[in-house]
Amino acid sequence: MAAVATPLPGLLACGQRQNPSPVAQPQCLPDWMLTPNDVADADLMRDISVIRDLLIHHQDIVRTVEHFSYGIRATTTSSNLDVAERIRTHAEQMKSRLQRGAAIRQLDPLFAEIFAHHQQIDLQIEHLPDGIRVNETSSDPVTVMLIRQHAVRAVSEFAATGMSRAIQPTPLPDGYPR
C-alpha cells in the first residue's frame, strides 16, 4: 500500500477523513500520523504527544549518526533534562511500536516502508544520562537502506528543524527497489 503525504500547515491541523474516529480525542491527528486503525491504537495519542514536545523543543536536541554496513548508531541528547527524558521515552515508545508493527506516520512513504519491514529490524537502546544511544541494524541490505534514510533524512532533520520538517513527507532512499 503506497500513499502520498501532503504537507500540513501544522501539527494540530486535521484533514478530512472518510471515517472519523468516534472516540473523543484531545486534538485531531494530523494526516501524516494516520495509522491503519487509529481507534484501535490506544497508544497513538500518548506517542504523538511526546513527538510533538520533541518537535517543539528541537533546538535543545543534539544528534549524531554513525553508519555501518549493517545499520546505524545514533546518539540523541539534550542538556535540558526534561527533553532528555522525553527523548528516552520516545525511543522506547517507537521500539515498542516497531516490535508490534504498530505503524505510525503511514502517509509518509519512508515510514510506511519501515513498518512494512519491521520484522527485519533490530533496535537496541542504551539510556544515557542526557538521552539515548540507539543501534538499529538489519541483515537485509534493503532494510538497511530504510534504516539509514530514517536516521538521517527523517529523525536527524526533525531534530534540526522541528515542525517545519516534520510536516513534510520523507522520500524513499535513492536506489530503493520499488
Z-matrix of the N, CA and C atoms (Angstrom, degrees):
N
C 1 1.449
C 2 1.518 1 108.07
N 3 1.303 2 116.82 1 116.75
C 4 1.462 3 120.84 2 177.62
C 5 1.521 4 108.62 3 -108.85
N 6 1.307 5 115.37 4 141.02
C 7 1.463 6 121.05 5 178.85
C 8 1.514 7 108.15 6 -133.64
N 9 1.295 8 115.38 7 152.97
C 10 1.451 9 120.32 8 177.73
C 11 1.512 10 108.42 9 -108.11
N 12 1.308 11 116.78 10 124.90
C 13 1.461 12 121.23 11 -179.44
C 14 1.513 13 109.79 12 -83.34
N 15 1.314 14 115.47 13 141.43
C 16 1.452 15 121.80 14 175.46
C 17 1.514 16 107.76 15 -113.06
N 18 1.354 17 117.31 16 126.49
C 19 1.459 18 118.79 17 179.61
C 20 1.530 19 110.94 18 -58.25
N 21 1.307 20 115.83 19 142.32
C 22 1.455 21 122.38 20 179.69
C 23 1.518 22 109.85 21 -110.82
N 24 1.319 23 117.98 22 155.54
C 25 1.455 24 119.75 23 -179.57
C 26 1.520 25 114.24 24 -68.93
N 27 1.296 26 120.10 25 -17.51
C 28 1.464 27 120.60 26 179.00
C 29 1.503 28 111.71 27 -178.91
N 30 1.302 29 117.18 28 169.11
C 31 1.454 30 121.91 29 -174.93
C 32 1.515 31 112.64 30 -60.86
N 33 1.301 32 118.83 31 -35.30
C 34 1.452 33 120.04 32 -175.62
C 35 1.522 34 113.26 33 -88.19
N 36 1.332 35 117.01 34 -2.02
C 37 1.462 36 120.12 35 178.48
C 38 1.519 37 109.31 36 -69.83
N 39 1.328 38 115.94 37 146.08
C 40 1.451 39 120.36 38 179.72
C 41 1.509 40 109.48 39 -127.93
N 42 1.318 41 115.90 40 135.47
C 43 1.452 42 120.90 41 175.97
C 44 1.513 43 109.80 42 -85.29
N 45 1.294 44 116.06 43 175.93
C 46 1.458 45 121.15 44 177.24
C 47 1.524 46 108.55 45 -79.05
N 48 1.310 47 116.56 46 131.48
C 49 1.452 48 121.38 47 178.80
C 50 1.510 49 109.66 48 -111.76
N 51 1.331 50 114.28 49 145.19
C 52 1.453 51 118.49 50 175.96
C 53 1.524 52 110.86 51 -75.15
N 54 1.309 53 117.58 52 -36.22
C 55 1.465 54 122.64 53 -178.85
C 56 1.520 55 109.19 54 -126.24
N 57 1.331 56 118.34 55 78.66
C 58 1.465 57 119.26 56 -178.22
C 59 1.515 58 111.65 57 -62.74
N 60 1.303 59 115.44 58 148.57
C 61 1.455 60 121.88 59 -179.32
C 62 1.523 61 110.55 60 -66.96
N 63 1.338 62 118.03 61 131.20
C 64 1.460 63 120.16 62 176.55
C 65 1.524 64 111.70 63 -77.54
N 66 1.328 65 117.55 64 -10.16
C 67 1.454 66 121.57 65 -178.32
C 68 1.525 67 108.92 66 -83.92
N 69 1.328 68 116.32 67 127.43
C 70 1.464 69 119.93 68 178.26
C 71 1.524 70 108.52 69 -66.33
N 72 1.339 71 115.75 70 131.10
C 73 1.448 72 121.03 71 -179.08
C 74 1.517 73 108.53 72 -123.96
N 75 1.331 74 117.50 73 150.32
C 76 1.452 75 119.96 74 -177.67
C 77 1.520 76 113.12 75 -65.97
N 78 1.313 77 117.80 76 -20.36
C 79 1.457 78 121.99 77 177.46
C 80 1.514 79 107.28 78 -155.77
N 81 1.309 80 116.32 79 160.23
C 82 1.459 81 119.84 80 176.35
C 83 1.518 82 109.37 81 -73.79
N 84 1.309 83 115.57 82 152.88
C 85 1.458 84 119.92 83 173.74
C 86 1.518 85 108.53 84 -84.78
N 87 1.312 86 117.70 85 131.42
C 88 1.461 87 118.28 86 173.30
C 89 1.521 88 108.98 87 -66.88
N 90 1.325 89 116.85 88 147.24
C 91 1.459 90 120.80 89 -175.92
C 92 1.528 91 113.06 90 -54.58
N 93 1.336 92 117.05 91 -36.24
C 94 1.467 93 118.30 92 -176.97
C 95 1.519 94 113.29 93 -70.59
N 96 1.329 95 118.34 94 -10.91
C 97 1.460 96 121.06 95 178.58
C 98 1.529 97 112.08 96 -95.93
N 99 1.314 98 117.60 97 -3.05
C 100 1.454 99 120.40 98 -175.33
C 101 1.521 100 112.15 99 -54.38
N 102 1.301 101 115.04 100 144.11
C 103 1.454 102 122.78 101 175.62
C 104 1.523 103 107.26 102 -118.53
N 105 1.313 104 117.44 103 166.98
C 106 1.469 105 118.04 104 -179.03
C 107 1.525 106 113.77 105 -55.50
N 108 1.325 107 118.59 106 -32.32
C 109 1.457 108 120.89 107 179.34
C 110 1.530 109 108.65 108 -146.67
N 111 1.341 110 116.34 109 87.57
C 112 1.458 111 121.27 110 -176.18
C 113 1.523 112 112.74 111 -56.81
N 114 1.320 113 118.18 112 -39.31
C 115 1.460 114 121.69 113 -176.16
C 116 1.526 115 110.75 114 -66.19
N 117 1.323 116 117.43 115 -36.44
C 118 1.463 117 121.07 116 -178.58
C 119 1.527 118 112.47 117 -77.87
N 120 1.313 119 118.40 118 -9.84
C 121 1.461 120 122.43 119 -176.98
C 122 1.522 121 109.36 120 -97.28
N 123 1.328 122 115.39 121 87.75
C 124 1.463 123 121.25 122 -175.27
C 125 1.522 124 112.99 123 -63.88
N 126 1.332 125 118.02 124 -23.72
C 127 1.465 126 121.42 125 -177.14
C 128 1.526 127 113.92 126 -91.48
N 129 1.309 128 118.16 127 -6.97
C 130 1.460 129 121.01 128 -171.49
C 131 1.526 130 113.13 129 -59.23
N 132 1.311 131 118.55 130 -50.39
C 133 1.468 132 120.43 131 -177.11
C 134 1.531 133 111.01 132 -65.08
N 135 1.326 134 117.40 133 -38.22
C 136 1.462 135 121.16 134 176.61
C 137 1.528 136 110.49 135 -61.18
N 138 1.324 137 116.61 136 -46.08
C 139 1.466 138 121.61 137 -178.23
C 140 1.530 139 111.21 138 -66.78
N 141 1.330 140 116.83 139 -40.24
C 142 1.465 141 120.77 140 178.98
C 143 1.528 142 110.90 141 -64.52
N 144 1.316 143 117.01 142 -35.99
C 145 1.461 144 120.47 143 179.17
C 146 1.535 145 111.37 144 -60.72
N 147 1.325 146 116.87 145 -41.96
C 148 1.468 147 121.06 146 178.07
C 149 1.523 148 110.19 147 -67.76
N 150 1.326 149 117.09 148 -43.27
C 151 1.470 150 120.94 149 178.04
C 152 1.521 151 109.92 150 -58.74
N 153 1.312 152 116.36 151 -46.14
C 154 1.474 153 121.12 152 179.95
C 155 1.524 154 110.80 153 -58.05
N 156 1.332 155 117.00 154 -45.64
C 157 1.467 156 120.48 155 179.25
C 158 1.526 157 111.37 156 -60.98
N 159 1.325 158 116.81 157 -41.79
C 160 1.470 159 119.69 158 179.08
C 161 1.525 160 111.42 159 -66.05
N 162 1.313 161 117.49 160 -39.07
C 163 1.466 162 120.26 161 177.90
C 164 1.526 163 111.12 162 -65.08
N 165 1.307 164 116.94 163 -39.35
C 166 1.464 165 121.16 164 178.85
C 167 1.524 166 111.01 165 -65.41
N 168 1.325 167 117.01 166 -36.76
C 169 1.468 168 122.23 167 -176.72
C 170 1.533 169 112.03 168 -103.45
N 171 1.319 170 117.01 169 26.74
C 172 1.464 171 121.21 170 -175.92
C 173 1.528 172 113.00 171 -57.02
N 174 1.324 173 117.35 172 -30.52
C 175 1.471 174 120.43 173 -178.25
C 176 1.535 175 111.76 174 -67.12
N 177 1.322 176 117.31 175 -14.33
C 178 1.460 177 121.95 176 178.41
C 179 1.532 178 112.19 177 -92.31
N 180 1.330 179 117.66 178 2.28
C 181 1.460 180 122.02 179 -173.24
C 182 1.531 181 110.76 180 -106.96
N 183 1.333 182 115.25 181 135.02
C 184 1.465 183 122.53 182 174.98
C 185 1.523 184 106.74 183 -117.26
N 186 1.325 185 116.46 184 133.26
C 187 1.468 186 120.16 185 -175.09
C 188 1.521 187 110.83 186 -140.20
N 189 1.324 188 116.29 187 135.18
C 190 1.454 189 122.06 188 173.36
C 191 1.528 190 108.49 189 -129.66
N 192 1.332 191 115.38 190 149.51
C 193 1.461 192 120.78 191 -179.83
C 194 1.524 193 108.81 192 -131.70
N 195 1.321 194 115.66 193 129.05
C 196 1.463 195 122.34 194 173.42
C 197 1.529 196 107.54 195 -108.10
N 198 1.339 197 116.31 196 139.09
C 199 1.465 198 121.28 197 -179.03
C 200 1.520 199 110.81 198 -105.52
N 201 1.329 200 115.07 199 141.57
C 202 1.455 201 123.33 200 175.86
C 203 1.522 202 107.26 201 -132.58
N 204 1.294 203 118.10 202 164.71
C 205 1.463 204 120.81 203 -179.18
C 206 1.529 205 111.78 204 -61.74
N 207 1.307 206 117.75 205 -24.57
C 208 1.463 207 123.16 206 -175.66
C 209 1.529 208 113.35 207 -107.72
N 210 1.347 209 118.29 208 5.25
C 211 1.461 210 119.71 209 178.68
C 212 1.509 211 112.92 210 152.66
N 213 1.317 212 115.90 211 -145.71
C 214 1.470 213 121.32 212 -175.48
C 215 1.523 214 110.97 213 -138.83
N 216 1.322 215 113.89 214 162.05
C 217 1.465 216 122.36 215 166.94
C 218 1.523 217 104.94 216 -126.44
N 219 1.308 218 116.51 217 121.98
C 220 1.467 219 121.37 218 179.87
C 221 1.524 220 109.04 219 -119.39
N 222 1.314 221 114.55 220 135.58
C 223 1.458 222 120.88 221 175.02
C 224 1.517 223 107.45 222 -115.30
N 225 1.320 224 115.82 223 123.27
C 226 1.463 225 122.03 224 -177.95
C 227 1.522 226 107.35 225 -126.03
N 228 1.338 227 115.84 226 121.23
C 229 1.460 228 120.67 227 -174.38
C 230 1.521 229 111.14 228 -137.80
N 231 1.332 230 114.33 229 169.07
C 232 1.456 231 121.61 230 174.35
C 233 1.526 232 108.52 231 -154.95
N 234 1.328 233 115.56 232 141.50
C 235 1.467 234 119.51 233 174.22
C 236 1.528 235 110.74 234 -79.21
N 237 1.328 236 117.50 235 -13.65
C 238 1.457 237 123.23 236 174.24
C 239 1.535 238 106.53 237 -82.11
N 240 1.320 239 117.87 238 111.71
C 241 1.462 240 121.25 239 -173.18
C 242 1.526 241 113.15 240 -61.69
N 243 1.330 242 117.59 241 -33.66
C 244 1.461 243 120.43 242 177.31
C 245 1.525 244 110.25 243 -66.47
N 246 1.317 245 117.65 244 -42.90
C 247 1.463 246 121.82 245 177.94
C 248 1.525 247 109.40 246 -65.71
N 249 1.332 248 117.76 247 -41.23
C 250 1.469 249 121.08 248 178.12
C 251 1.530 250 110.63 249 -58.58
N 252 1.325 251 117.04 250 -41.77
C 253 1.466 252 120.54 251 178.06
C 254 1.523 253 110.79 252 -65.21
N 255 1.318 254 117.46 253 -39.81
C 256 1.466 255 120.83 254 178.12
C 257 1.530 256 110.90 255 -65.80
N 258 1.329 257 117.47 256 -35.97
C 259 1.471 258 121.16 257 175.91
C 260 1.532 259 109.22 258 -60.31
N 261 1.322 260 117.40 259 -46.93
C 262 1.466 261 121.13 260 179.11
C 263 1.525 262 111.11 261 -62.60
N 264 1.333 263 115.74 262 -44.58
C 265 1.470 264 120.49 263 179.34
C 266 1.519 265 110.37 264 -60.64
N 267 1.329 266 116.51 265 -46.62
C 268 1.465 267 120.72 266 -178.97
C 269 1.530 268 111.00 267 -60.78
N 270 1.309 269 117.33 268 -44.62
C 271 1.467 270 120.27 269 -179.41
C 272 1.529 271 110.70 270 -60.27
N 273 1.316 272 117.38 271 -44.01
C 274 1.471 273 120.42 272 179.31
C 275 1.533 274 111.13 273 -66.13
N 276 1.334 275 117.01 274 -39.77
C 277 1.466 276 120.34 275 178.04
C 278 1.525 277 110.67 276 -62.47
N 279 1.333 278 116.76 277 -43.56
C 280 1.456 279 119.50 278 -178.17
C 281 1.531 280 111.24 279 -71.51
N 282 1.326 281 117.81 280 -32.93
C 283 1.468 282 119.95 281 175.06
C 284 1.527 283 109.61 282 -62.56
N 285 1.307 284 116.26 283 -44.08
C 286 1.459 285 120.41 284 178.19
C 287 1.525 286 111.39 285 -61.79
N 288 1.321 287 116.89 286 -43.70
C 289 1.465 288 120.99 287 177.94
C 290 1.525 289 110.79 288 -61.27
N 291 1.322 290 116.04 289 -44.93
C 292 1.459 291 120.51 290 -179.06
C 293 1.527 292 110.45 291 -62.47
N 294 1.312 293 117.68 292 -45.05
C 295 1.466 294 121.52 293 -179.97
C 296 1.525 295 111.93 294 -62.40
N 297 1.334 296 116.52 295 -36.62
C 298 1.472 297 121.38 296 -179.38
C 299 1.519 298 112.48 297 -86.10
N 300 1.331 299 116.97 298 -12.79
C 301 1.459 300 120.17 299 -173.51
C 302 1.514 301 111.07 300 70.89
N 303 1.322 302 116.93 301 27.06
C 304 1.470 303 122.85 302 -179.16
C 305 1.529 304 108.39 303 -84.18
N 306 1.294 305 115.04 304 88.29
C 307 1.461 306 123.00 305 -172.57
C 308 1.521 307 113.04 306 -58.89
N 309 1.316 308 114.00 307 147.83
C 310 1.461 309 122.62 308 174.94
C 311 1.528 310 106.73 309 -140.31
N 312 1.317 311 116.63 310 151.04
C 313 1.469 312 122.40 311 175.70
C 314 1.533 313 110.93 312 60.36
N 315 1.317 314 116.28 313 44.66
C 316 1.458 315 121.56 314 -171.62
C 317 1.522 316 115.52 315 -72.45
N 318 1.313 317 118.65 316 -11.34
C 319 1.464 318 119.29 317 174.70
C 320 1.521 319 111.80 318 -88.34
N 321 1.312 320 116.60 319 0.94
C 322 1.459 321 122.82 320 175.75
C 323 1.528 322 106.61 321 -94.98
N 324 1.338 323 118.01 322 121.91
C 325 1.476 324 119.85 323 -175.31
C 326 1.534 325 113.79 324 -54.92
N 327 1.330 326 118.09 325 -41.28
C 328 1.455 327 119.96 326 -178.51
C 329 1.522 328 111.73 327 -66.96
N 330 1.319 329 117.48 328 -45.16
C 331 1.458 330 120.28 329 -177.98
C 332 1.527 331 111.25 330 -66.27
N 333 1.327 332 117.25 331 -36.12
C 334 1.462 333 120.10 332 176.17
C 335 1.530 334 110.31 333 -59.91
N 336 1.322 335 117.19 334 -42.53
C 337 1.457 336 121.09 335 179.32
C 338 1.530 337 112.12 336 -70.96
N 339 1.319 338 116.88 337 -39.77
C 340 1.473 339 120.01 338 177.59
C 341 1.532 340 109.56 339 -55.51
N 342 1.334 341 116.38 340 -48.14
C 343 1.466 342 118.51 341 -178.49
C 344 1.522 343 112.07 342 -72.22
N 345 1.320 344 118.30 343 -26.18
C 346 1.461 345 120.33 344 173.94
C 347 1.529 346 110.93 345 -66.90
N 348 1.337 347 117.45 346 -25.62
C 349 1.466 348 123.09 347 -179.93
C 350 1.538 349 112.55 348 -107.30
N 351 1.316 350 118.17 349 15.83
C 352 1.463 351 121.05 350 -171.38
C 353 1.532 352 113.93 351 -56.89
N 354 1.309 353 118.07 352 -32.07
C 355 1.468 354 120.06 353 -178.37
C 356 1.529 355 112.65 354 -72.42
N 357 1.321 356 117.00 355 -13.11
C 358 1.466 357 121.30 356 -179.41
C 359 1.530 358 112.21 357 -99.00
N 360 1.330 359 117.24 358 6.36
C 361 1.460 360 121.30 359 -176.87
C 362 1.525 361 109.72 360 -110.84
N 363 1.329 362 114.63 361 131.38
C 364 1.461 363 121.04 362 172.74
C 365 1.522 364 107.05 363 -107.52
N 366 1.307 365 116.75 364 121.53
C 367 1.463 366 122.70 365 -177.89
C 368 1.523 367 108.98 366 -120.18
N 369 1.323 368 115.91 367 117.50
C 370 1.457 369 122.07 368 178.01
C 371 1.526 370 108.72 369 -116.42
N 372 1.319 371 116.80 370 134.99
C 373 1.465 372 122.14 371 -177.21
C 374 1.520 373 109.59 372 -119.07
N 375 1.318 374 114.76 373 129.85
C 376 1.461 375 121.19 374 173.28
C 377 1.524 376 107.06 375 -112.56
N 378 1.317 377 116.29 376 121.09
C 379 1.459 378 120.54 377 178.62
C 380 1.526 379 109.48 378 -77.43
N 381 1.315 380 115.57 379 133.06
C 382 1.461 381 123.10 380 176.06
C 383 1.525 382 107.64 381 -114.53
N 384 1.328 383 118.68 382 158.76
C 385 1.473 384 119.84 383 179.00
C 386 1.537 385 113.20 384 -57.44
N 387 1.339 386 115.82 385 -29.09
C 388 1.465 387 119.64 386 -177.46
C 389 1.527 388 113.36 387 -116.16
N 390 1.335 389 117.56 388 17.98
C 391 1.467 390 120.39 389 178.56
C 392 1.507 391 112.85 390 157.00
N 393 1.340 392 115.74 391 -131.28
C 394 1.468 393 120.95 392 -176.06
C 395 1.521 394 111.44 393 -145.99
N 396 1.314 395 114.26 394 161.35
C 397 1.463 396 122.68 395 165.87
C 398 1.524 397 105.13 396 -126.55
N 399 1.314 398 115.98 397 127.32
C 400 1.455 399 121.78 398 -176.29
C 401 1.524 400 109.24 399 -117.56
N 402 1.311 401 116.19 400 133.00
C 403 1.462 402 122.44 401 168.87
C 404 1.517 403 106.31 402 -109.20
N 405 1.323 404 115.94 403 118.88
C 406 1.457 405 121.39 404 -179.64
C 407 1.521 406 106.70 405 -122.50
N 408 1.331 407 115.78 406 117.27
C 409 1.456 408 120.38 407 -171.56
C 410 1.521 409 111.76 408 -137.22
N 411 1.342 410 113.90 409 166.21
C 412 1.455 411 120.81 410 175.30
C 413 1.526 412 108.49 411 -158.67
N 414 1.310 413 116.70 412 151.42
C 415 1.463 414 120.65 413 173.45
C 416 1.524 415 110.77 414 -87.85
N 417 1.324 416 117.71 415 -7.32
C 418 1.459 417 122.87 416 179.96
C 419 1.533 418 110.28 417 -95.59
N 420 1.337 419 118.99 418 119.00
C 421 1.468 420 121.41 419 -176.92
C 422 1.542 421 113.97 420 -59.62
N 423 1.311 422 117.97 421 -33.97
C 424 1.474 423 120.40 422 178.65
C 425 1.526 424 109.70 423 -67.93
N 426 1.310 425 116.94 424 -40.99
C 427 1.461 426 120.56 425 177.84
C 428 1.518 427 110.53 426 -66.28
N 429 1.324 428 118.19 427 -35.56
C 430 1.461 429 121.09 428 176.19
C 431 1.529 430 110.02 429 -60.86
N 432 1.327 431 117.64 430 -38.00
C 433 1.475 432 120.58 431 176.13
C 434 1.531 433 110.27 432 -57.86
N 435 1.323 434 116.38 433 -43.71
C 436 1.467 435 121.59 434 -179.86
C 437 1.522 436 111.11 435 -66.03
N 438 1.328 437 116.48 436 -43.01
C 439 1.466 438 121.39 437 179.40
C 440 1.525 439 110.04 438 -58.74
N 441 1.326 440 116.51 439 -46.78
C 442 1.470 441 120.48 440 -179.09
C 443 1.527 442 111.33 441 -64.19
N 444 1.313 443 116.84 442 -44.30
C 445 1.462 444 120.57 443 -179.93
C 446 1.527 445 110.67 444 -62.71
N 447 1.312 446 116.83 445 -40.83
C 448 1.455 447 121.56 446 178.48
C 449 1.530 448 110.61 447 -62.93
N 450 1.329 449 116.39 448 -43.74
C 451 1.468 450 120.55 449 -177.53
C 452 1.526 451 112.12 450 -65.63
N 453 1.326 452 116.60 451 -42.58
C 454 1.465 453 120.53 452 -172.95
C 455 1.520 454 112.54 453 -94.67
N 456 1.333 455 117.55 454 -53.98
C 457 1.464 456 120.83 455 -173.61
C 458 1.524 457 113.53 456 -82.47
N 459 1.318 458 117.39 457 -12.37
C 460 1.465 459 119.77 458 176.30
C 461 1.530 460 109.04 459 -110.76
N 462 1.314 461 117.93 460 -80.18
C 463 1.464 462 121.39 461 -169.23
C 464 1.527 463 113.07 462 -59.91
N 465 1.331 464 118.16 463 -47.70
C 466 1.479 465 119.31 464 -179.97
C 467 1.525 466 111.14 465 -62.53
N 468 1.321 467 117.25 466 -38.93
C 469 1.467 468 120.03 467 177.69
C 470 1.524 469 111.46 468 -69.22
N 471 1.328 470 117.93 469 -36.81
C 472 1.468 471 120.42 470 175.90
C 473 1.527 472 109.68 471 -61.45
N 474 1.336 473 116.08 472 -43.85
C 475 1.469 474 120.43 473 -179.12
C 476 1.527 475 111.05 474 -66.50
N 477 1.309 476 117.50 475 -35.33
C 478 1.468 477 120.79 476 -178.28
C 479 1.523 478 112.77 477 -74.89
N 480 1.324 479 116.43 478 -36.90
C 481 1.462 480 119.87 479 -169.47
C 482 1.522 481 114.26 480 -118.59
N 483 1.304 482 118.54 481 -21.00
C 484 1.456 483 121.10 482 178.27
C 485 1.512 484 113.98 483 79.68
N 486 1.321 485 114.50 484 -142.79
C 487 1.456 486 122.19 485 -172.60
C 488 1.523 487 113.63 486 -57.92
N 489 1.321 488 117.32 487 -38.18
C 490 1.468 489 119.20 488 -176.91
C 491 1.528 490 111.37 489 -60.35
N 492 1.319 491 118.19 490 -30.95
C 493 1.471 492 120.89 491 176.38
C 494 1.527 493 110.53 492 -85.10
N 495 1.310 494 117.06 493 -38.38
C 496 1.467 495 120.55 494 -174.87
C 497 1.524 496 112.91 495 -63.74
N 498 1.313 497 117.86 496 -25.11
C 499 1.467 498 119.78 497 -179.96
C 500 1.524 499 112.29 498 -83.48
N 501 1.317 500 116.71 499 1.74
C 502 1.459 501 121.72 500 178.31
C 503 1.531 502 110.08 501 -102.11
N 504 1.326 503 117.78 502 148.81
C 505 1.463 504 119.56 503 175.58
C 506 1.527 505 110.52 504 -71.11
N 507 1.306 506 116.67 505 158.80
C 508 1.456 507 122.57 506 178.10
C 509 1.522 508 108.33 507 -108.41
N 510 1.329 509 117.47 508 122.40
C 511 1.467 510 118.86 509 -178.42
C 512 1.530 511 111.66 510 -69.99
N 513 1.307 512 114.63 511 155.68
C 514 1.460 513 119.53 512 171.45
C 515 1.522 514 108.61 513 -68.91
N 516 1.324 515 118.56 514 155.59
C 517 1.465 516 120.23 515 -177.56
C 518 1.522 517 112.14 516 -65.21
N 519 1.334 518 116.06 517 150.08
C 520 1.460 519 121.07 518 173.78
C 521 1.530 520 108.85 519 -56.00
N 522 1.321 521 116.27 520 136.46
C 523 1.468 522 121.08 521 179.55
C 524 1.508 523 114.90 522 81.42
N 525 1.345 524 116.91 523 3.00
C 526 1.463 525 119.73 524 -179.39
C 527 1.526 526 109.69 525 -67.45
N 528 1.340 527 117.75 526 129.43
C 529 1.477 528 120.17 527 179.27
C 530 1.516 529 110.92 528 -73.54
N 531 1.273 530 117.38 529 112.01
C 532 1.473 531 122.18 530 -175.31
C 533 1.491 532 112.36 531 -85.72
